[in-house]
Amino acid sequence: MSLIRFQPRTLAVANPASPAETFDREIDRLFERAFGRDAWTTRALTPPMDIEERGDHYQLRMDLPGLTKDDLQITLHDGLLSISGEKKVETEATEGKVHHRERWSGKFSRSLRLAKEINADAIEAVMENGVLGLKLPFVPEAQPRKIEVQVR
């Protein structure tokens, strides 16, 4: 069985010289020149992340499929949270040859400045099913507090 790369333009081109088809090809070439043919793969090296503020802490979740805790480094310094790591290329012993590879590998790094002061000693990090979860509790003084008004 042979593998053939999917090329959507070759499937339904009724008139390859039509203005619409020519325009589409030129737009594709413009993006390939600007970003490279496989530019979408660079997005994989910036893992997606969600951050929520939940009362007394930030909750961060980052998709990191295939990574272990040993593949990650997490630091917090002067309000800058940095998460970096490396997903190594899987080398399987195969008798055949690889025809197509889309799963990403390589180093990544994400950094973000946190709006509130974080209690670095109370940070919790959990890796579960390829998702990194970070609980970043606020320093108690940084939390809003109610001030009682005294009557005299």
KARAGI-V464345 format. One record per backbone hydrogen bond with DSSP energy under -0.5 kcal/mol. CO is the residue of the C=O (numbers start at 1). NH is the residue of the N-H. If there is no record, write none. Layout:
{{CO/NH} {CO/NH}}
//
This chain:
{{7/10} {8/11} {8/12} {12/14} {15/18} {18/22} {19/23} {20/24} {21/25} {22/26} {23/27} {24/28} {25/29} {26/30} {27/31} {28/32} {29/33} {30/34} {31/35} {32/36} {36/39} {38/41} {39/42} {39/43} {40/43} {40/44} {41/44} {41/45} {42/45} {43/46} {48/63} {50/61} {52/54} {52/59} {54/56} {54/57} {56/138} {57/54} {58/60} {58/136} {59/52} {60/134} {61/50} {62/64} {62/132} {64/67} {68/71} {69/72} {71/86} {73/84} {75/82} {77/80} {79/81} {79/114} {80/77} {80/82} {81/112} {82/75} {83/110} {84/73} {85/108} {86/88} {87/106} {90/92} {92/94} {106/87} {108/85} {110/83} {112/81} {117/139} {118/120} {119/122} {120/123} {124/135} {126/128} {126/133} {128/131} {130/64} {131/128} {132/62} {133/126} {134/60} {134/136} {135/124} {135/137} {136/58} {137/119} {139/142} {139/143} {140/143} {146/148} {148/150}}
//
